[in-house]
């Protein structure tokens, strides 16, 4: 019998990528092809401006009406937990938002755009703030005022 040099079951090494990432890529490709000259019904394009915690993001979004909205949007369930590794959502990422029709959470983030998708959507009539340079976060450190007290004398 031939010696096993693969170090385990070979089928694990043959897997191309995470199935959730592949599903995300197919969803975004279909969304871009359906877009044409307007957004597909019930969807919006957004840019994450702030992470709120508990899988919620503050998103700057634009829908079919071309108006700009600021929404507090949760992530879709498949993008949390293990799915978080392959579809990491962070500040300044472009995301697709879908209407849920529920009373509590009216919208949710369903997909994250990759750099190849961003190149494809630059031709569409979108707000220029979607493609602006990433925002810099300010230092949240404390600044202390000068005092007349000498610490060595204490």
TORFIBA-634803 format. One record per residue (C-alpha): z, y negated, x; chain. Coordinates in steps of 0.1 Angstrom, whole numbers. Each point is the difference from the previous one (the first is absolute). Example, Ala and Ser with C-alpha at 12.3 -4.5 7.8 and 13.67 -1.06 7.14 Angstrom:
site c3 = 78 | c2 = 45 | c1 = 123 | mol = A;
site c3 = -7 | c2 = -34 | c1 = 14 | mol = A;
***
This chain:
site c3 = 0 | c2 = 0 | c1 = 0 | mol = A;
site c3 = -8 | c2 = -36 | c1 = 12 | mol = A;
site c3 = 29 | c2 = -22 | c1 = 10 | mol = A;
site c3 = 8 | c2 = -28 | c1 = -24 | mol = A;
site c3 = -6 | c2 = -33 | c1 = 19 | mol = A;
site c3 = 1 | c2 = -23 | c1 = -30 | mol = A;
site c3 = 38 | c2 = 0 | c1 = -2 | mol = A;
site c3 = 3 | c2 = 8 | c1 = -37 | mol = A;
site c3 = -21 | c2 = 2 | c1 = -31 | mol = A;
site c3 = -34 | c2 = -15 | c1 = 7 | mol = A;
site c3 = -6 | c2 = -13 | c1 = -36 | mol = A;
site c3 = 25 | c2 = -28 | c1 = 6 | mol = A;
site c3 = -19 | c2 = -14 | c1 = 29 | mol = A;
site c3 = -33 | c2 = 1 | c1 = -19 | mol = A;
site c3 = 12 | c2 = -24 | c1 = -27 | mol = A;
site c3 = -19 | c2 = -33 | c1 = 5 | mol = A;
site c3 = 25 | c2 = -25 | c1 = -13 | mol = A;
site c3 = 27 | c2 = -5 | c1 = -26 | mol = A;
site c3 = -13 | c2 = 7 | c1 = -35 | mol = A;
site c3 = 17 | c2 = -31 | c1 = -14 | mol = A;
site c3 = -18 | c2 = -22 | c1 = 25 | mol = A;
site c3 = -33 | c2 = 17 | c1 = -10 | mol = A;
site c3 = 7 | c2 = -6 | c1 = -37 | mol = A;
site c3 = 9 | c2 = -37 | c1 = 8 | mol = A;
site c3 = -33 | c2 = -4 | c1 = 19 | mol = A;
site c3 = -21 | c2 = 16 | c1 = -28 | mol = A;
site c3 = 18 | c2 = -22 | c1 = -26 | mol = A;
site c3 = -8 | c2 = -32 | c1 = 20 | mol = A;
site c3 = -36 | c2 = 11 | c1 = 6 | mol = A;
site c3 = -5 | c2 = 6 | c1 = -37 | mol = A;
site c3 = 17 | c2 = -33 | c1 = -9 | mol = A;
site c3 = -23 | c2 = -20 | c1 = 23 | mol = A;
site c3 = -31 | c2 = 18 | c1 = -13 | mol = A;
site c3 = 11 | c2 = -8 | c1 = -36 | mol = A;
site c3 = 8 | c2 = -36 | c1 = 8 | mol = A;
site c3 = -36 | c2 = -14 | c1 = -1 | mol = A;
site c3 = 4 | c2 = -37 | c1 = -9 | mol = A;
site c3 = 34 | c2 = 3 | c1 = -17 | mol = A;
site c3 = 32 | c2 = 20 | c1 = 3 | mol = A;
site c3 = 2 | c2 = 33 | c1 = -19 | mol = A;
site c3 = 20 | c2 = -3 | c1 = -32 | mol = A;
site c3 = 38 | c2 = 1 | c1 = 5 | mol = A;
site c3 = -1 | c2 = -5 | c1 = 38 | mol = A;
site c3 = 8 | c2 = -28 | c1 = 24 | mol = A;
site c3 = -2 | c2 = -5 | c1 = 37 | mol = A;
site c3 = 32 | c2 = -12 | c1 = 17 | mol = A;
site c3 = 14 | c2 = -9 | c1 = 33 | mol = A;
site c3 = 36 | c2 = 9 | c1 = 7 | mol = A;
site c3 = 21 | c2 = -30 | c1 = 8 | mol = A;
site c3 = 35 | c2 = 14 | c1 = 0 | mol = A;
site c3 = 18 | c2 = 33 | c1 = 0 | mol = A;
site c3 = 27 | c2 = -1 | c1 = -27 | mol = A;
site c3 = 16 | c2 = 35 | c1 = 6 | mol = A;
site c3 = 2 | c2 = 30 | c1 = -23 | mol = A;
site c3 = -38 | c2 = 5 | c1 = 3 | mol = A;
site c3 = -7 | c2 = -34 | c1 = -14 | mol = A;
site c3 = -23 | c2 = -27 | c1 = 15 | mol = A;
site c3 = -7 | c2 = -36 | c1 = -8 | mol = A;
site c3 = -38 | c2 = -2 | c1 = -2 | mol = A;
site c3 = -24 | c2 = -29 | c1 = -1 | mol = A;
site c3 = -27 | c2 = 14 | c1 = -24 | mol = A;
site c3 = -34 | c2 = -9 | c1 = -15 | mol = A;
site c3 = -15 | c2 = 17 | c1 = -30 | mol = A;
site c3 = -32 | c2 = -1 | c1 = -21 | mol = A;
site c3 = 9 | c2 = -35 | c1 = -13 | mol = A;
site c3 = -1 | c2 = -14 | c1 = 36 | mol = A;
site c3 = 35 | c2 = -14 | c1 = -5 | mol = A;
site c3 = 26 | c2 = 5 | c1 = 27 | mol = A;
site c3 = 33 | c2 = 16 | c1 = -9 | mol = A;
site c3 = 32 | c2 = 8 | c1 = 18 | mol = A;
site c3 = 14 | c2 = 33 | c1 = -12 | mol = A;
site c3 = 30 | c2 = 21 | c1 = 8 | mol = A;
site c3 = -17 | c2 = 35 | c1 = 1 | mol = A;
site c3 = 14 | c2 = 35 | c1 = 7 | mol = A;
site c3 = -18 | c2 = 26 | c1 = 20 | mol = A;
site c3 = -16 | c2 = 30 | c1 = -18 | mol = A;
site c3 = 22 | c2 = 31 | c1 = 2 | mol = A;
site c3 = -24 | c2 = 19 | c1 = 24 | mol = A;
site c3 = 3 | c2 = -28 | c1 = 25 | mol = A;
site c3 = 37 | c2 = 4 | c1 = 5 | mol = A;
site c3 = 18 | c2 = 27 | c1 = 19 | mol = A;
site c3 = -23 | c2 = 21 | c1 = 20 | mol = A;
site c3 = -31 | c2 = -19 | c1 = -11 | mol = A;
site c3 = 15 | c2 = -31 | c1 = 16 | mol = A;
site c3 = -11 | c2 = 12 | c1 = 35 | mol = A;
site c3 = -37 | c2 = 2 | c1 = -6 | mol = A;
site c3 = -2 | c2 = -31 | c1 = -23 | mol = A;
site c3 = 24 | c2 = -25 | c1 = 15 | mol = A;
site c3 = 3 | c2 = -32 | c1 = -20 | mol = A;
site c3 = 12 | c2 = -30 | c1 = 19 | mol = A;
site c3 = -2 | c2 = -38 | c1 = -1 | mol = A;
site c3 = -36 | c2 = -14 | c1 = 1 | mol = A;
site c3 = -16 | c2 = 33 | c1 = -10 | mol = A;
site c3 = -27 | c2 = -1 | c1 = -28 | mol = A;
site c3 = 8 | c2 = 23 | c1 = -29 | mol = A;
site c3 = -15 | c2 = 10 | c1 = -33 | mol = A;
site c3 = 22 | c2 = -7 | c1 = -31 | mol = A;
site c3 = -4 | c2 = 18 | c1 = -33 | mol = A;
site c3 = 14 | c2 = -9 | c1 = -34 | mol = A;
site c3 = 23 | c2 = 27 | c1 = -13 | mol = A;
site c3 = 4 | c2 = -11 | c1 = -36 | mol = A;
site c3 = 38 | c2 = 6 | c1 = 2 | mol = A;
site c3 = 25 | c2 = -26 | c1 = -10 | mol = A;
site c3 = 23 | c2 = 2 | c1 = 31 | mol = A;
site c3 = -26 | c2 = 0 | c1 = 27 | mol = A;
site c3 = -33 | c2 = -14 | c1 = -12 | mol = A;
site c3 = -18 | c2 = 5 | c1 = 33 | mol = A;
site c3 = 3 | c2 = 24 | c1 = 30 | mol = A;
site c3 = -16 | c2 = 3 | c1 = 34 | mol = A;
site c3 = -24 | c2 = 30 | c1 = 0 | mol = A;
site c3 = -19 | c2 = -3 | c1 = 33 | mol = A;
site c3 = 0 | c2 = -17 | c1 = 34 | mol = A;
site c3 = -32 | c2 = -13 | c1 = 15 | mol = A;
site c3 = -10 | c2 = 10 | c1 = 35 | mol = A;
site c3 = -19 | c2 = -22 | c1 = 25 | mol = A;
site c3 = -33 | c2 = 16 | c1 = -9 | mol = A;
site c3 = 6 | c2 = -8 | c1 = -37 | mol = A;
site c3 = 10 | c2 = -36 | c1 = 8 | mol = A;
site c3 = -34 | c2 = -6 | c1 = 17 | mol = A;
site c3 = -17 | c2 = 13 | c1 = -31 | mol = A;
site c3 = 18 | c2 = -24 | c1 = -24 | mol = A;
site c3 = -4 | c2 = -31 | c1 = 21 | mol = A;
site c3 = -33 | c2 = -7 | c1 = -18 | mol = A;
site c3 = 16 | c2 = -2 | c1 = -34 | mol = A;
site c3 = 12 | c2 = -32 | c1 = -17 | mol = A;
site c3 = 36 | c2 = 1 | c1 = 10 | mol = A;
site c3 = 27 | c2 = -26 | c1 = 8 | mol = A;
site c3 = -1 | c2 = -10 | c1 = 37 | mol = A;
site c3 = 37 | c2 = 7 | c1 = 4 | mol = A;
site c3 = -7 | c2 = 37 | c1 = -1 | mol = A;
site c3 = -17 | c2 = -2 | c1 = 34 | mol = A;
site c3 = 22 | c2 = -26 | c1 = 16 | mol = A;
site c3 = 17 | c2 = 9 | c1 = 33 | mol = A;
site c3 = 33 | c2 = 19 | c1 = -4 | mol = A;
site c3 = 30 | c2 = -21 | c1 = -6 | mol = A;
site c3 = 27 | c2 = -3 | c1 = 26 | mol = A;
site c3 = 36 | c2 = 8 | c1 = -9 | mol = A;
site c3 = 25 | c2 = -26 | c1 = 10 | mol = A;
site c3 = 30 | c2 = 10 | c1 = 21 | mol = A;
site c3 = 30 | c2 = 5 | c1 = -24 | mol = A;
site c3 = 25 | c2 = -6 | c1 = 28 | mol = A;
site c3 = 28 | c2 = -26 | c1 = -2 | mol = A;
site c3 = 0 | c2 = -33 | c1 = 17 | mol = A;
site c3 = 33 | c2 = -14 | c1 = 11 | mol = A;
site c3 = 7 | c2 = -37 | c1 = 4 | mol = A;
site c3 = 14 | c2 = -14 | c1 = 32 | mol = A;
site c3 = 37 | c2 = -5 | c1 = -1 | mol = A;
site c3 = 25 | c2 = -19 | c1 = 22 | mol = A;
site c3 = 24 | c2 = 29 | c1 = 3 | mol = A;
site c3 = 0 | c2 = 16 | c1 = 34 | mol = A;
site c3 = 4 | c2 = 38 | c1 = -3 | mol = A;
site c3 = 17 | c2 = 3 | c1 = 34 | mol = A;
site c3 = 29 | c2 = -22 | c1 = -10 | mol = A;
site c3 = 9 | c2 = 22 | c1 = -30 | mol = A;
***
